[in-house]
Amino acid sequence: MTIPSLGSLVGLTLAIVAAVLLAVQNLCIRIGTDSGNTSDAVIVVMSVNLGLIGPLTAVLYYPDYGLSAVAVGAFATAGIVGLVLGRVCMFAGINRIGASRTTPIVSASTLVSTVLAVRLFDETLTLPHLAGIFCIVGGVAGIVWLTASTDRPQDSLREVGALLLLPVSAAVFTGVEPLLLRVGLDTGTPILVGLSVMMLTAFIGYTGYRTLHENALPRLFENPQMRWYAGAGLASTIGLLAYFGAIASAPVVVAIPIIHTAPLIVIALSIVLLPQHLEQITWRLVLAAVFVVTGASLVTFSG
């Protein structure tokens, strides 16, 4: 019998923490945006992310942050694509169709990353890749069918399609982000420095846009949903650190499948914690989510 090493046990624990906190983030957004504002949620989450990661990075890597013009450009673009566009679409999708349906669809971002990597970096598709793609497509198709036929039978196909465009767009933007991260990291920039550049760019870009076009920023201490948005920001920040810690400490074939169980954790917590009017859970949804989780894991660690 092989006894797991201390590093593997730490990595396994961090992977579980990352998956749970990703689920907690999405549930906090679901509760907060039920009577709150998605834009306010995005800004608060960004503020918490930057407030926790930025000072930590400044202290750990002072005075040499390993940044080049290429790295700054790649990380800044990743911040706009992933942390602004991806997050706005994901939070809006959670608000409109629920966390239990949005989270599995966004997990299909691994499919986007794989397809783009094959095209841009001459990577090859393996049989596990193809099996994973089949599972993702089947699972997402199942969620689409459930949303159209069960959740919103009173809506037209066009209305349902418009709603589903939010999580699908989030999956696309989130899928592009790792490729930009790869460009930045290949220059030798530490991951925390890259994340800080991403978060700073996203925060400045989104708050600037909102100030210019809406002339309004959330009054954080007066917003009754502030605690949910702040909770989502704290969960996403710690979850992100746990994610990278898990990848660094445990075998990828162990860490990645655990992290990709976040959609199933969302469903489980929704059943236990949320009222039915916020999340409608059915066995068909659970089955579709299992397909997506399985596919995402196969696609990710078969690279």
Contacts in CASP RR format, 6 or more apart in sequence:
PFRMAT RR
TARGET T0000
AUTHOR 0000-0000-0000
METHOD contacts of the structure
MODEL  1
MTIPSLGSLVGLTLAIVAAVLLAVQNLCIRIGTDSGNTSDAVIVVMSVNL
GLIGPLTAVLYYPDYGLSAVAVGAFATAGIVGLVLGRVCMFAGINRIGAS
RTTPIVSASTLVSTVLAVRLFDETLTLPHLAGIFCIVGGVAGIVWLTAST
DRPQDSLREVGALLLLPVSAAVFTGVEPLLLRVGLDTGTPILVGLSVMML
TAFIGYTGYRTLHENALPRLFENPQMRWYAGAGLASTIGLLAYFGAIASA
PVVVAIPIIHTAPLIVIALSIVLLPQHLEQITWRLVLAAVFVVTGASLVT
FSG
4 12 0 8 1.000
7 249 0 8 1.000
7 250 0 8 1.000
8 249 0 8 1.000
8 250 0 8 1.000
8 251 0 8 1.000
8 254 0 8 1.000
10 249 0 8 1.000
10 250 0 8 1.000
11 245 0 8 1.000
11 246 0 8 1.000
11 248 0 8 1.000
11 249 0 8 1.000
11 250 0 8 1.000
11 254 0 8 1.000
11 255 0 8 1.000
12 246 0 8 1.000
12 250 0 8 1.000
12 254 0 8 1.000
12 255 0 8 1.000
12 258 0 8 1.000
14 242 0 8 1.000
14 243 0 8 1.000
14 245 0 8 1.000
14 246 0 8 1.000
14 249 0 8 1.000
14 250 0 8 1.000
14 255 0 8 1.000
15 242 0 8 1.000
15 243 0 8 1.000
15 246 0 8 1.000
15 250 0 8 1.000
15 254 0 8 1.000
15 255 0 8 1.000
15 256 0 8 1.000
15 258 0 8 1.000
15 259 0 8 1.000
16 258 0 8 1.000
17 238 0 8 1.000
17 239 0 8 1.000
17 242 0 8 1.000
17 246 0 8 1.000
18 239 0 8 1.000
18 240 0 8 1.000
18 242 0 8 1.000
18 243 0 8 1.000
18 246 0 8 1.000
18 258 0 8 1.000
18 259 0 8 1.000
19 258 0 8 1.000
19 259 0 8 1.000
19 260 0 8 1.000
19 261 0 8 1.000
19 262 0 8 1.000
19 265 0 8 1.000
20 262 0 8 1.000
20 265 0 8 1.000
21 235 0 8 1.000
21 236 0 8 1.000
21 238 0 8 1.000
21 239 0 8 1.000
21 242 0 8 1.000
22 103 0 8 1.000
22 235 0 8 1.000
22 236 0 8 1.000
22 239 0 8 1.000
22 259 0 8 1.000
22 262 0 8 1.000
22 265 0 8 1.000
23 103 0 8 1.000
23 262 0 8 1.000
23 263 0 8 1.000
23 265 0 8 1.000
23 266 0 8 1.000
23 269 0 8 1.000
24 231 0 8 1.000
24 232 0 8 1.000
24 235 0 8 1.000
24 269 0 8 1.000
25 45 0 8 1.000
25 231 0 8 1.000
25 232 0 8 1.000
25 233 0 8 1.000
25 235 0 8 1.000
25 236 0 8 1.000
25 239 0 8 1.000
26 90 0 8 1.000
26 94 0 8 1.000
26 99 0 8 1.000
26 102 0 8 1.000
26 103 0 8 1.000
26 232 0 8 1.000
26 262 0 8 1.000
26 266 0 8 1.000
27 99 0 8 1.000
27 266 0 8 1.000
27 269 0 8 1.000
27 270 0 8 1.000
27 273 0 8 1.000
27 274 0 8 1.000
28 228 0 8 1.000
28 229 0 8 1.000
28 231 0 8 1.000
28 232 0 8 1.000
28 233 0 8 1.000
28 235 0 8 1.000
29 41 0 8 1.000
29 45 0 8 1.000
29 91 0 8 1.000
29 94 0 8 1.000
29 95 0 8 1.000
29 99 0 8 1.000
29 228 0 8 1.000
29 229 0 8 1.000
29 232 0 8 1.000
30 94 0 8 1.000
30 95 0 8 1.000
30 98 0 8 1.000
30 99 0 8 1.000
30 274 0 8 1.000
30 278 0 8 1.000
30 279 0 8 1.000
31 228 0 8 1.000
31 274 0 8 1.000
31 278 0 8 1.000
32 41 0 8 1.000
32 225 0 8 1.000
32 228 0 8 1.000
32 229 0 8 1.000
33 41 0 8 1.000
33 91 0 8 1.000
33 94 0 8 1.000
33 95 0 8 1.000
33 225 0 8 1.000
34 95 0 8 1.000
34 278 0 8 1.000
35 224 0 8 1.000
35 225 0 8 1.000
36 223 0 8 1.000
36 225 0 8 1.000
37 218 0 8 1.000
37 225 0 8 1.000
38 88 0 8 1.000
38 91 0 8 1.000
38 92 0 8 1.000
38 95 0 8 1.000
39 88 0 8 1.000
39 210 0 8 1.000
39 214 0 8 1.000
39 218 0 8 1.000
40 218 0 8 1.000
40 223 0 8 1.000
40 225 0 8 1.000
40 229 0 8 1.000
41 91 0 8 1.000
41 225 0 8 1.000
41 228 0 8 1.000
41 229 0 8 1.000
41 232 0 8 1.000
42 84 0 8 1.000
42 87 0 8 1.000
42 88 0 8 1.000
42 91 0 8 1.000
42 206 0 8 1.000
43 203 0 8 1.000
43 206 0 8 1.000
43 207 0 8 1.000
43 210 0 8 1.000
43 217 0 8 1.000
43 218 0 8 1.000
44 218 0 8 1.000
44 220 0 8 1.000
44 223 0 8 1.000
44 226 0 8 1.000
44 229 0 8 1.000
44 230 0 8 1.000
44 232 0 8 1.000
44 233 0 8 1.000
45 87 0 8 1.000
45 229 0 8 1.000
45 232 0 8 1.000
45 233 0 8 1.000
45 236 0 8 1.000
46 83 0 8 1.000
46 87 0 8 1.000
46 199 0 8 1.000
46 202 0 8 1.000
46 203 0 8 1.000
46 206 0 8 1.000
46 207 0 8 1.000
47 203 0 8 1.000
47 220 0 8 1.000
48 230 0 8 1.000
48 231 0 8 1.000
48 233 0 8 1.000
48 234 0 8 1.000
48 236 0 8 1.000
48 237 0 8 1.000
49 83 0 8 1.000
49 199 0 8 1.000
49 233 0 8 1.000
49 236 0 8 1.000
49 237 0 8 1.000
49 240 0 8 1.000
50 196 0 8 1.000
50 199 0 8 1.000
50 200 0 8 1.000
50 203 0 8 1.000
52 234 0 8 1.000
52 237 0 8 1.000
53 192 0 8 1.000
53 195 0 8 1.000
53 196 0 8 1.000
53 199 0 8 1.000
53 237 0 8 1.000
53 240 0 8 1.000
53 241 0 8 1.000
54 196 0 8 1.000
54 199 0 8 1.000
54 200 0 8 1.000
56 192 0 8 1.000
57 65 0 8 1.000
57 192 0 8 1.000
57 193 0 8 1.000
57 195 0 8 1.000
57 196 0 8 1.000
58 196 0 8 1.000
60 192 0 8 1.000
61 190 0 8 1.000
61 192 0 8 1.000
61 193 0 8 1.000
65 189 0 8 1.000
65 190 0 8 1.000
65 193 0 8 1.000
66 187 0 8 1.000
66 188 0 8 1.000
66 189 0 8 1.000
66 190 0 8 1.000
66 193 0 8 1.000
67 189 0 8 1.000
67 193 0 8 1.000
67 194 0 8 1.000
67 197 0 8 1.000
68 187 0 8 1.000
68 189 0 8 1.000
70 183 0 8 1.000
70 184 0 8 1.000
70 187 0 8 1.000
71 184 0 8 1.000
71 187 0 8 1.000
71 188 0 8 1.000
71 189 0 8 1.000
71 194 0 8 1.000
71 197 0 8 1.000
72 197 0 8 1.000
73 184 0 8 1.000
74 180 0 8 1.000
74 181 0 8 1.000
74 183 0 8 1.000
74 184 0 8 1.000
74 187 0 8 1.000
75 180 0 8 1.000
75 181 0 8 1.000
75 184 0 8 1.000
75 189 0 8 1.000
75 194 0 8 1.000
75 195 0 8 1.000
75 197 0 8 1.000
75 198 0 8 1.000
75 201 0 8 1.000
76 197 0 8 1.000
76 198 0 8 1.000
76 201 0 8 1.000
77 180 0 8 1.000
78 177 0 8 1.000
78 180 0 8 1.000
78 181 0 8 1.000
78 198 0 8 1.000
79 177 0 8 1.000
79 180 0 8 1.000
79 197 0 8 1.000
79 198 0 8 1.000
79 199 0 8 1.000
79 201 0 8 1.000
79 202 0 8 1.000
80 201 0 8 1.000
80 202 0 8 1.000
80 205 0 8 1.000
81 173 0 8 1.000
81 176 0 8 1.000
81 177 0 8 1.000
81 180 0 8 1.000
82 173 0 8 1.000
82 174 0 8 1.000
82 176 0 8 1.000
82 177 0 8 1.000
82 198 0 8 1.000
82 202 0 8 1.000
83 177 0 8 1.000
83 198 0 8 1.000
83 199 0 8 1.000
83 202 0 8 1.000
84 202 0 8 1.000
84 205 0 8 1.000
84 206 0 8 1.000
85 169 0 8 1.000
85 173 0 8 1.000
86 169 0 8 1.000
86 170 0 8 1.000
86 173 0 8 1.000
86 174 0 8 1.000
86 177 0 8 1.000
87 170 0 8 1.000
87 202 0 8 1.000
88 206 0 8 1.000
89 166 0 8 1.000
89 167 0 8 1.000
89 169 0 8 1.000
89 170 0 8 1.000
89 173 0 8 1.000
90 102 0 8 1.000
90 106 0 8 1.000
90 166 0 8 1.000
90 167 0 8 1.000
90 170 0 8 1.000
90 174 0 8 1.000
92 166 0 8 1.000
93 102 0 8 1.000
93 163 0 8 1.000
93 166 0 8 1.000
93 167 0 8 1.000
93 170 0 8 1.000
94 102 0 8 1.000
94 103 0 8 1.000
96 163 0 8 1.000
96 166 0 8 1.000
97 147 0 8 1.000
97 151 0 8 1.000
97 163 0 8 1.000
97 164 0 8 1.000
97 166 0 8 1.000
97 167 0 8 1.000
98 278 0 8 1.000
98 279 0 8 1.000
99 266 0 8 1.000
99 270 0 8 1.000
99 279 0 8 1.000
100 263 0 8 1.000
100 266 0 8 1.000
100 267 0 8 1.000
100 270 0 8 1.000
100 279 0 8 1.000
100 280 0 8 1.000
100 281 0 8 1.000
100 285 0 8 1.000
100 289 0 8 1.000
101 143 0 8 1.000
101 146 0 8 1.000
101 147 0 8 1.000
101 151 0 8 1.000
101 167 0 8 1.000
101 285 0 8 1.000
102 166 0 8 1.000
102 167 0 8 1.000
102 170 0 8 1.000
103 262 0 8 1.000
103 263 0 8 1.000
103 266 0 8 1.000
103 289 0 8 1.000
104 139 0 8 1.000
104 140 0 8 1.000
104 143 0 8 1.000
104 263 0 8 1.000
104 288 0 8 1.000
104 289 0 8 1.000
104 292 0 8 1.000
104 293 0 8 1.000
105 140 0 8 1.000
105 143 0 8 1.000
105 164 0 8 1.000
105 167 0 8 1.000
105 168 0 8 1.000
105 170 0 8 1.000
105 171 0 8 1.000
105 292 0 8 1.000
106 167 0 8 1.000
106 170 0 8 1.000
106 171 0 8 1.000
106 174 0 8 1.000
107 136 0 8 1.000
107 171 0 8 1.000
107 260 0 8 1.000
107 262 0 8 1.000
107 263 0 8 1.000
107 292 0 8 1.000
107 293 0 8 1.000
107 296 0 8 1.000
108 136 0 8 1.000
108 140 0 8 1.000
108 168 0 8 1.000
108 171 0 8 1.000
108 292 0 8 1.000
108 296 0 8 1.000
109 170 0 8 1.000
109 171 0 8 1.000
109 172 0 8 1.000
109 174 0 8 1.000
109 175 0 8 1.000
109 177 0 8 1.000
110 136 0 8 1.000
110 175 0 8 1.000
110 260 0 8 1.000
110 295 0 8 1.000
110 296 0 8 1.000
110 299 0 8 1.000
110 300 0 8 1.000
111 133 0 8 1.000
111 136 0 8 1.000
111 137 0 8 1.000
111 171 0 8 1.000
111 296 0 8 1.000
111 299 0 8 1.000
112 171 0 8 1.000
112 172 0 8 1.000
112 174 0 8 1.000
112 175 0 8 1.000
112 176 0 8 1.000
113 175 0 8 1.000
113 176 0 8 1.000
113 178 0 8 1.000
113 179 0 8 1.000
114 123 0 8 1.000
114 125 0 8 1.000
114 129 0 8 1.000
114 133 0 8 1.000
114 299 0 8 1.000
114 303 0 8 1.000
116 175 0 8 1.000
116 176 0 8 1.000
116 179 0 8 1.000
117 123 0 8 1.000
117 179 0 8 1.000
118 124 0 8 1.000
118 125 0 8 1.000
120 179 0 8 1.000
121 179 0 8 1.000
123 303 0 8 1.000
126 302 0 8 1.000
126 303 0 8 1.000
128 298 0 8 1.000
128 299 0 8 1.000
128 302 0 8 1.000
129 298 0 8 1.000
129 299 0 8 1.000
129 302 0 8 1.000
129 303 0 8 1.000
131 295 0 8 1.000
131 298 0 8 1.000
132 294 0 8 1.000
132 295 0 8 1.000
132 296 0 8 1.000
132 298 0 8 1.000
132 299 0 8 1.000
132 302 0 8 1.000
133 295 0 8 1.000
133 299 0 8 1.000
134 295 0 8 1.000
135 291 0 8 1.000
135 292 0 8 1.000
135 294 0 8 1.000
135 295 0 8 1.000
135 298 0 8 1.000
136 291 0 8 1.000
136 292 0 8 1.000
136 295 0 8 1.000
136 296 0 8 1.000
136 299 0 8 1.000
138 288 0 8 1.000
138 291 0 8 1.000
138 292 0 8 1.000
139 288 0 8 1.000
139 289 0 8 1.000
139 291 0 8 1.000
139 292 0 8 1.000
140 288 0 8 1.000
140 292 0 8 1.000
142 284 0 8 1.000
142 288 0 8 1.000
142 291 0 8 1.000
143 285 0 8 1.000
143 288 0 8 1.000
143 289 0 8 1.000
143 292 0 8 1.000
144 164 0 8 1.000
146 282 0 8 1.000
146 284 0 8 1.000
146 285 0 8 1.000
146 288 0 8 1.000
147 160 0 8 1.000
147 163 0 8 1.000
147 164 0 8 1.000
148 155 0 8 1.000
148 157 0 8 1.000
148 160 0 8 1.000
148 161 0 8 1.000
150 280 0 8 1.000
150 282 0 8 1.000
150 284 0 8 1.000
151 280 0 8 1.000
152 159 0 8 1.000
152 160 0 8 1.000
152 163 0 8 1.000
155 163 0 8 1.000
181 194 0 8 1.000
184 194 0 8 1.000
185 191 0 8 1.000
185 194 0 8 1.000
191 244 0 8 1.000
195 240 0 8 1.000
207 217 0 8 1.000
210 216 0 8 1.000
210 217 0 8 1.000
211 217 0 8 1.000
220 226 0 8 1.000
223 229 0 8 1.000
243 259 0 8 1.000
246 255 0 8 1.000
246 258 0 8 1.000
246 259 0 8 1.000
247 255 0 8 1.000
247 256 0 8 1.000
249 255 0 8 1.000
252 300 0 8 1.000
252 301 0 8 1.000
253 301 0 8 1.000
256 297 0 8 1.000
256 300 0 8 1.000
256 301 0 8 1.000
257 293 0 8 1.000
257 297 0 8 1.000
257 301 0 8 1.000
260 293 0 8 1.000
260 296 0 8 1.000
260 297 0 8 1.000
260 300 0 8 1.000
261 293 0 8 1.000
263 289 0 8 1.000
263 292 0 8 1.000
263 293 0 8 1.000
264 286 0 8 1.000
264 289 0 8 1.000
264 290 0 8 1.000
264 293 0 8 1.000
267 281 0 8 1.000
267 285 0 8 1.000
267 286 0 8 1.000
267 289 0 8 1.000
270 278 0 8 1.000
270 279 0 8 1.000
270 281 0 8 1.000
271 279 0 8 1.000
271 281 0 8 1.000
END
